[in-house]
């Protein structure tokens, strides 16, 4: 994930909510873009013992968005939302999953996440997570932690796929 000094300068003194959203969006963008310039085969290439592929990783973070910004906020079940019951299942790829379709679904999930939190403050409590009631601040931090971890995974996988050059297209 490249350093973005403009983002750093604009968010340094911003309100807490704006800082959270700025950092989330930076990581969301990096994960979305990790598929740019790859063939369908490259995006599906398995390089580790787990089910983790770049395409599966972006599909998983789509699940993450829906767990934390739909299920947790709306209290709808995963079945109602149309997502798997477990994180492990969210890495699974179907024949109809393509770079374009998975990126599109991720963009839509991120936009829905922004809409879901638009009227909330970091101190508002969300009640739909399996852990119980949580302040939105915790949801932002947890999601940021997970996205940052997956950005690292994506950087490593992309570098392996491209033969030592991790830069995005």
Secondary structure, DSSP 8 states (H G I E B T S, - for coil): ----HHHHHHHTTS-HHHHHHHHHHHHHHHHHHTTTT--HHHHH---SSSS--HHHHHHHHHHHHHIIIIIHHH---HHHHT--SSTGGGG---TT--HHHHHHHHHHHHHHHHHHHTT--TT-EE--STT--EEHHHHHHHHHHHHHHHHHHHHHHHHHHTTS-----
